[in-house]
Amino acid sequence: MTIDIGIDEAKREAVAAALKNTLADTYAVYIKTHGYHWNVTGPEFRTLHLMFEEQYTEMWQALDEIAERIRSLGVFAPGSGSEFADLTTIHGSAKGVPEARQMVQNLLHDQETLIRRAREALDLAGDAGDQASEDLLTQRIQIHEKTAWMLRSYLA
């Protein structure tokens, strides 16, 4: 079926491809954050346990929004671990469980990576005249920047 939403097909597909990257990166950070939530230990356990829970809960909800935007552009969203692994630039955790401070450092690095890739998608959406994707990506960037600030503040 033809999609006639005012964005030509090539631009829609380019934006959708960039959104797939954002989706995969978000999913990778979600998984890592959730794992850290389960496994954090030490004197800051409660603080980090709750902070990680807030972060992964927010990302879980965002995954659906990003995937539905991809579908709105007429493209299928990735839905398997192998597809996400192919699309993400976020590295999984090394075997074992890092110490709490290293968890925070890892998540900070991942949040900043996610932000940079979301900015690339934002630029593509702007070039395509796709205001809905721009709005979604602007909100995602804002949330991840705030999360990065909180993680950075913990490390200071």
Summary of the structure (lengths in Angstrom):
residues: 156
radius of gyration: 16.4
end to end distance: 53.4
largest distance: 57.4
contacts: 472
relative contact order: 0.19
helix: 77%
strand: 0%
